[in-house]
């Protein structure tokens, strides 16, 4: 990510979705704060210094993720039960989009989920953040999203009436929000 940011002439807006994207943009912001204009978190983990996705996810009983996790025999990676994918990630998405998403999903390395972020006020801390909350999200329920953006305040919060994947269920609306930033 830093190489892509470094290659840009102007400062950039980084958009991160869910756990993976948000961890990537947060850590990139720590390493390249002068190259970033705004960070946008879409139904994302908004982690504070020292937190990992696993540690932040403790005590979220309303999320459909944990009860549907399937670990590899060696516990090095994890997936979500195929029959639960629509409910967990794509509740308001078309059958075609769900099929496409299923074809693109791969096991997630547990090490990534357990690795804490390392950020500072001097770098990541001062950058403008925007949070796009998804109000019908079963992965990161709205209460969890709100708890995160209240703990690590954002310049702006935008609400969408979608499940966890608005890029499938409401792409035009999501693009409008992103362009407005």
C-alpha positions in Angstrom: 0.0 0.0 0.0 2.8 2.4 0.8 4.3 2.0 -2.6 1.0 2.9 -4.2 0.7 6.0 -2.0 4.3 7.0 -2.7 3.7 6.8 -6.4 1.0 9.5 -6.3 1.8 13.1 -7.0 -0.9 14.4 -4.7 -2.2 13.3 -1.3 -4.7 10.6 -1.5 -8.0 9.5 0.1 -7.7 5.9 1.3 -10.9 3.8 1.6 -10.9 0.7 3.7 -13.7 -1.9 4.1 -14.2 -4.3 7.0 -11.3 -5.7 8.8 -8.7 -6.1 6.1 -9.0 -2.8 4.3 -9.2 -0.8 7.5 -6.1 -2.4 9.0 -4.3 -1.7 5.8 -5.3 2.0 5.5 -4.7 2.7 9.2 -1.2 1.2 9.1 -0.4 3.0 5.8 -1.6 6.3 7.4 0.9 5.7 10.2 3.8 5.2 7.7 2.8 7.9 5.2 0.7 10.6 7.0 2.0 13.4 4.8 0.7 11.6 1.7 -2.9 11.1 2.9 -5.7 13.6 2.7 -8.5 11.5 4.4 -9.1 8.0 5.6 -12.6 6.5 4.9 -13.7 3.5 6.8 -16.7 1.6 5.3 -18.3 -0.8 7.8 -14.8 -1.2 9.1 -12.8 -2.0 12.1 -11.5 1.3 13.4 -8.7 0.1 15.6 -6.8 2.1 18.2 -3.1 1.7 18.9 -2.3 -1.8 20.2 -5.6 -3.4 19.1 -6.0 -6.3 16.8 -9.2 -7.3 15.0 -9.4 -10.3 17.3 -9.0 -8.3 20.5 -11.5 -5.6 19.3 -14.0 -8.3 18.4 -14.2 -9.8 21.9 -17.6 -9.3 23.5 -19.6 -8.7 20.3 -22.3 -11.4 20.7 -24.7 -9.7 18.2 -22.2 -10.2 15.3 -22.9 -13.3 13.1 -19.2 -13.8 12.4 -17.9 -15.6 15.4 -20.6 -18.4 15.5 -19.9 -19.1 11.8 -16.1 -19.2 11.8 -14.4 -22.4 10.5 -10.8 -22.8 11.3 -8.3 -24.7 9.3 -7.1 -27.9 11.0 -3.8 -26.2 11.8 -5.6 -23.0 12.9 -3.5 -20.9 10.6 -6.5 -19.6 8.6 -10.2 -19.1 9.0 -13.3 -18.9 6.8 -17.0 -18.3 7.3 -19.4 -21.2 6.8 -20.5 -21.0 3.2 -24.2 -21.4 4.1 -23.9 -18.3 6.4 -22.1 -16.0 4.0 -25.2 -14.2 2.7 -26.6 -13.5 6.2 -23.2 -12.5 7.5 -21.8 -10.3 4.7 -24.4 -9.9 1.9 -27.9 -9.7 3.5 -29.3 -7.2 0.9 -27.2 -8.2 -2.1 -28.5 -9.9 -5.2 -27.9 -13.7 -5.8 -25.5 -12.8 -8.6 -23.4 -10.6 -6.3 -23.4 -13.2 -3.6 -22.2 -15.8 -6.1 -19.4 -13.4 -7.3 -18.4 -12.7 -3.8 -18.3 -16.3 -2.8 -16.0 -17.0 -5.8 -13.6 -14.3 -4.7 -13.4 -15.2 -1.0 -10.3 -16.9 0.3 -9.3 -18.1 3.8 -8.1 -15.3 6.1 -4.8 -15.8 7.8 -5.3 -15.9 11.6 -2.0 -14.0 12.1 -3.5 -11.0 10.3 -6.5 -11.0 12.6 -4.3 -11.3 15.7 -1.6 -8.7 14.8 -2.1 -5.4 16.6 -1.9 -2.1 14.9 0.9 0.3 15.9 -0.2 3.9 15.5 0.8 7.2 17.0 -0.9 10.6 17.5 2.0 12.2 15.6 1.2 10.3 12.4 -2.2 8.5 12.2 -3.7 10.4 15.0 -4.1 13.8 13.3 -5.4 12.6 10.0 -9.1 13.3 9.1 -11.3 10.2 9.3 -14.7 9.6 7.9 -16.8 6.6 8.8 -19.5 5.1 6.6 -21.7 3.0 8.8 -24.0 0.3 7.5 -27.2 0.2 9.5 -28.2 -3.4 8.6 -24.7 -4.9 9.1 -24.6 -8.3 10.7 -20.8 -8.5 10.6 -20.1 -5.3 12.5 -23.5 -4.4 13.9 -24.4 -0.7 14.1 -23.8 -0.5 17.8 -20.3 -1.9 17.4 -19.5 0.6 14.5 -20.8 3.5 16.7 -18.7 2.3 19.7 -15.6 2.4 17.5 -16.1 5.8 15.9 -17.0 7.3 19.2 -13.8 5.9 20.8 -11.7 7.1 17.8 -13.6 10.1 16.6 -14.2 10.8 12.9 -14.6 14.1 11.2 -17.9 12.9 9.7 -20.2 9.8 9.9 -22.3 8.8 7.0 -25.1 6.3 7.4 -26.3 3.8 4.8 -29.3 1.5 5.1 -27.3 -1.5 3.9 -25.7 -4.7 5.1 -22.0 -5.2 5.3 -21.2 -4.8 1.6 -22.7 -1.6 0.2 -20.4 -1.8 -2.8 -22.6 -4.6 -4.0 -26.0 -3.6 -2.6 -25.9 0.2 -3.1 -22.9 1.0 -5.3 -24.3 4.2 -6.7 -25.0 5.6 -3.2 -21.6 4.6 -1.9 -19.9 6.2 -4.9 -21.9 9.4 -4.3 -20.8 9.5 -0.7 -17.1 8.9 -1.6 -17.2 11.5 -4.3 -18.7 14.0 -1.8 -15.6 13.7 0.3 
